[in-house]
Amino acid sequence: MTTQDAALTLAQRLADSIRSRLIAGELKPGQRLSEATLSSDLDVSRNSLREAFRLLTKEGLLRHEPNRGVFVATPSMASIIDIYRVRRMIECRALEQAYPQHPAVARMQRAVDTALKCRAAGDWVGVGSANMAFHAAIVDLADSARLNAFYAQIAAELRLSFGLLENPEFLHAPYVDLNAAILEDLKAGKAQEAAGALETYLERSERTVLAAFARIGEGERRG
């Protein structure tokens, strides 16, 4: 491996790490990223971190503002609509063709169990992270490494759109039980019913996020 290849591989690993933080809800839309803090946290040089920033900026997850720094991107209404269109195409199709004994079903169960525990503790950020794990497991049902890699980027953009809501409980509370019901349908061999429920669920979630985006836009216009 050449020095250039090694540097690129490190940048890709750093980009994966930052992307995981986005998916976990640790970074919020519009947040400025400190090179000094992140390079210290990740124990890497600023040059390597800047290359990771470049990769994530290309993906649309970060944005660079001259003389100001690097910021977490804020999704547009068009990108939110597109994310949900892609989710319906990938997740609903994966679910309707799923085998009830697929290993990913166990991961779906763990995500549901975690969400229930977090809900009981009032940890709505934790509920959101468990929800992300649940949907990633649905994509795993398709047995496609390419889809999994593509969905990781979609998941990061999705979590950023969730960050537009000031009240995470309002967003996540309805879906804990819906996830559990979808899982039970799948385990019972009712894959078509599970996919239909997910389609309705995603439409509801999309409306909630778009409404939050519209409220932010109204606030900015009034300001």
C-alpha positions in Angstrom: 0.0 0.0 0.0 1.4 3.4 -1.0 1.5 6.4 1.4 -1.3 8.0 -0.6 -3.5 4.9 -0.3 -2.8 4.7 3.4 -3.8 8.3 3.9 -6.9 7.8 1.9 -7.8 4.7 3.9 -7.3 6.7 7.2 -9.5 9.5 5.9 -12.2 7.0 4.9 -12.1 5.5 8.4 -12.3 8.9 9.9 -15.3 9.8 7.6 -17.0 6.5 8.8 -16.4 7.5 12.4 -17.9 11.0 11.9 -20.8 9.5 9.9 -21.5 7.2 12.8 -21.7 10.1 15.1 -24.2 11.8 12.8 -26.3 8.6 12.8 -26.1 8.4 16.6 -27.4 12.0 16.8 -24.3 13.3 18.4 -23.9 16.0 15.9 -26.7 18.5 15.0 -27.6 20.3 11.8 -25.7 23.6 11.6 -23.2 22.7 14.3 -19.7 24.0 13.7 -17.0 21.2 13.9 -13.8 22.1 15.7 -10.7 20.7 14.0 -8.8 20.9 17.2 -11.4 19.1 19.3 -12.0 16.3 16.8 -8.4 15.7 15.9 -7.7 15.3 19.7 -10.8 13.1 20.2 -9.9 10.9 17.3 -6.1 11.1 17.8 -5.3 12.1 14.2 -3.6 14.9 12.4 -5.6 17.9 11.2 -4.6 17.1 7.6 -6.2 13.6 7.9 -9.3 15.1 9.5 -9.5 17.7 6.7 -9.5 14.9 4.1 -12.3 13.2 6.0 -14.2 16.5 6.0 -13.7 16.7 2.2 -15.2 13.3 1.7 -18.2 14.0 3.9 -18.7 17.4 2.2 -18.8 15.6 -1.1 -21.6 13.4 0.3 -23.5 16.4 1.4 -23.2 15.7 5.1 -20.9 18.6 5.9 -20.5 22.0 4.3 -17.4 24.3 4.2 -17.7 28.0 4.6 -14.6 30.1 3.7 -13.1 31.8 6.7 -15.6 30.3 9.0 -14.9 26.5 9.0 -16.8 23.3 8.6 -20.4 22.8 9.6 -22.8 19.9 9.8 -25.2 20.2 6.9 -28.9 21.1 7.3 -31.0 19.0 5.0 -33.2 20.8 2.4 -36.9 20.0 1.9 -36.0 18.4 -1.5 -33.4 16.2 0.1 -35.8 15.1 2.8 -38.4 14.1 0.2 -35.8 12.2 -1.7 -34.5 10.4 1.4 -38.0 9.1 2.1 -38.5 8.1 -1.5 -35.3 6.1 -1.4 -36.3 4.6 2.0 -39.6 3.3 0.7 -37.9 1.8 -2.3 -35.2 0.0 -0.3 -36.8 -0.8 3.1 -40.3 -1.8 2.0 -39.0 -4.0 -0.8 -36.5 -5.6 1.6 -39.2 -6.3 4.1 -41.8 -7.7 1.8 -39.3 -10.3 0.5 -37.8 -11.1 3.9 -37.4 -14.6 5.4 -38.6 -14.6 9.0 -35.5 -16.5 10.2 -33.0 -14.2 8.6 -30.2 -13.2 11.1 -31.2 -9.5 10.7 -34.5 -10.3 12.4 -32.6 -10.8 15.7 -31.0 -7.4 15.2 -34.4 -5.9 14.7 -35.5 -7.5 18.0 -32.5 -6.1 19.8 -33.3 -2.6 18.5 -36.9 -2.9 19.6 -35.8 -4.1 23.1 -33.3 -1.2 23.4 -36.0 1.3 22.3 -38.4 0.0 24.9 -35.8 0.4 27.6 -34.8 3.9 26.5 -38.5 4.9 26.3 -39.0 3.7 29.9 -36.0 5.8 31.0 -37.1 8.9 29.0 -34.0 8.7 26.8 -35.4 9.9 23.5 -32.1 10.3 21.8 -31.4 6.6 22.7 -34.8 5.7 21.3 -33.8 7.5 18.1 -30.6 5.6 17.8 -32.4 2.3 18.4 -34.8 3.3 15.7 -31.9 3.8 13.3 -30.5 0.4 14.2 -34.0 -1.2 13.5 -34.1 0.3 10.0 -30.5 -0.6 9.2 -31.4 -4.2 10.1 -34.4 -4.0 7.7 -32.0 -3.1 4.9 -29.7 -6.0 6.0 -32.6 -8.3 5.1 -31.8 -7.7 1.4 -28.3 -9.3 1.8 -26.7 -6.6 -0.3 -23.4 -5.1 0.8 -23.9 -2.3 -1.7 -27.3 -1.4 -0.3 -25.9 -1.4 3.2 -23.1 1.0 2.3 -25.5 3.3 0.4 -28.0 3.2 3.3 -25.3 4.3 5.8 -25.1 7.7 3.9 -28.9 7.9 3.8 -29.1 7.1 7.5 -26.7 10.0 8.3 -28.8 12.4 6.3 -31.9 11.0 7.9 -30.7 11.6 11.4 -29.8 15.2 10.4 -33.4 15.7 9.3 -34.5 14.4 12.7 -32.3 17.0 14.3 -34.6 19.7 12.9 -37.2 18.8 15.5 -36.7 20.4 18.9 -38.7 17.7 20.7 -37.3 14.2 19.9 -40.1 12.5 21.9 -42.7 13.9 19.5 -40.8 12.3 16.6 -39.8 9.0 18.1 -42.5 8.0 20.6 -45.1 6.8 18.1 -42.7 4.4 16.3 -41.5 2.3 19.2 -44.7 0.3 19.2 -45.0 0.4 15.4 -41.5 -1.1 15.1 -42.5 -3.9 17.5 -45.7 -4.6 15.5 -43.8 -4.7 12.2 -41.3 -7.1 13.7 -44.1 -9.4 15.0 -45.7 -9.5 11.5 -42.4 -10.4 10.0 -41.7 -13.1 12.6 -45.2 -14.5 11.9 -44.5 -14.8 8.2 -46.6 -11.8 7.3 -44.0 -10.0 5.3 -46.5 -8.3 2.9 -48.4 -6.9 5.9 -45.2 -5.8 7.5 -44.1 -4.0 4.3 -47.5 -2.3 4.0 -47.4 -1.1 7.6 -43.9 0.3 7.0 -45.0 2.2 3.9 -47.7 3.9 5.9 -45.3 4.5 8.8 -42.7 6.2 6.5 -45.3 8.4 5.0 -46.3 9.6 8.5 -42.7 10.1 9.5 -42.0 12.1 6.3 -44.9 14.4 7.0 -43.7 15.1 10.6 -40.1 16.0 9.5 -41.3 18.1 6.6 -43.7 20.0 8.9 -40.7 20.7 11.2 -38.7 21.9 8.3 -41.5 24.2 7.2 -41.8 25.7 10.7 -38.0 26.4 10.7 -38.4 28.2 7.4 -41.3 30.3 8.7 -39.2 31.3 11.7 -36.3 32.4 9.6 -38.6 34.4 7.3 -40.2 36.2 10.3 -36.7 36.8 11.8 
